[in-house]
Amino acid sequence: MSTVTPLDEEYVSEGSVIISQTDLNGVIIYVNKMFCEISGYKAEELVGRTHNVIRHPDMPRAAFAKMWETIRSGQSWNGLLKNLRKDGRYYWVDTEILPTRDDDGNITGYIAARRPAGKKNISEIEESYKKMLEAEQ
């Protein structure tokens, strides 16, 4: 795990909904104002880049592999993610990702909605992510 302290954490305000939309490859095509506020980026710095721009190094690759497997199969995915802000701080979010579809039902991209993650849930998942990261090394 990284060596950041709790002072490095940015907290997502209760009631906040952070939205982004991507193409099939995870390239950002839309972010709402809350996404920009919590990530520390301007919309023009995010649009056209992959979501990896906010990937925190504490997040195991295996967690994202499962996420991609789920959403590419047409199902929704829900989980806690630790994201990296532009200034190096981090924030936790409870994320739901849904495939977007065209009129014929083909997946055209993904839309994600994020809310504040609960402290108890963060504590539980942090240990799991730490073990997954260790297994990747």
Backbone hydrogen bonds, N-H to C=O, Kabsch-Sander energy under -0.5 kcal/mol:
donor,donor_aa,acceptor,acceptor_aa,energy
8,D,5,T,-2.6
9,E,6,P,-1.6
10,E,90,Y,-3.6
16,S,13,S,-2.1
18,I,114,R,-2.5
19,I,17,V,-0.5
20,S,112,A,-1.9
21,Q,30,Y,-2.4
22,T,110,Y,-2.9
23,D,27,V,-2.0
26,G,23,D,-1.6
28,I,49,R,-3.2
29,I,21,Q,-3.3
30,Y,21,Q,-1.6
32,N,19,I,-2.1
36,C,32,N,-1.7
37,E,33,K,-2.5
38,I,34,M,-2.6
39,S,35,F,-2.2
40,G,36,C,-1.9
45,E,42,K,-1.4
46,L,42,K,-0.8
46,L,43,A,-1.1
47,V,43,A,-2.7
48,G,28,I,-2.8
49,R,46,L,-2.4
51,H,26,G,-1.5
53,V,50,T,-1.8
54,I,51,H,-2.0
55,R,52,N,-1.6
56,H,82,K,-1.1
59,M,56,H,-2.1
63,A,60,P,-0.7
64,F,60,P,-1.0
65,A,61,R,-2.2
66,K,62,A,-2.0
67,M,63,A,-1.7
68,W,64,F,-2.9
69,E,65,A,-2.3
70,T,66,K,-2.2
71,I,67,M,-2.6
72,R,68,W,-2.4
73,S,69,E,-1.0
74,G,71,I,-1.4
75,Q,70,T,-1.8
77,W,97,I,-2.2
79,G,95,T,-2.2
81,L,93,V,-2.6
83,N,81,L,-0.6
83,N,91,Y,-3.2
84,L,54,I,-3.0
85,R,89,R,-3.3
86,K,39,S,-2.9
88,G,85,R,-1.6
90,Y,8,D,-1.8
91,Y,83,N,-1.9
93,V,81,L,-2.3
94,D,115,R,-2.8
95,T,79,G,-3.3
95,T,93,V,-0.7
96,E,113,A,-2.4
97,I,77,W,-2.8
98,L,111,I,-2.9
100,T,109,G,-2.6
102,D,106,N,-2.2
105,G,102,D,-2.0
108,T,100,T,-3.1
109,G,100,T,-1.1
110,Y,22,T,-1.8
111,I,98,L,-2.8
112,A,20,S,-3.0
113,A,96,E,-2.6
114,R,18,I,-2.3
115,R,94,D,-2.2
117,A,92,W,-0.8
122,I,118,G,-2.3
123,S,119,K,-2.4
124,E,120,K,-2.0
125,I,121,N,-2.3
126,E,122,I,-2.6
127,E,123,S,-1.0
128,S,124,E,-1.0
129,Y,125,I,-2.9
130,K,126,E,-2.3
131,K,127,E,-2.0
132,M,128,S,-2.2
133,L,129,Y,-2.6
134,E,130,K,-2.2
135,A,131,K,-2.0
136,E,132,M,-1.2
137,Q,133,L,-0.6
137,Q,134,E,-0.9
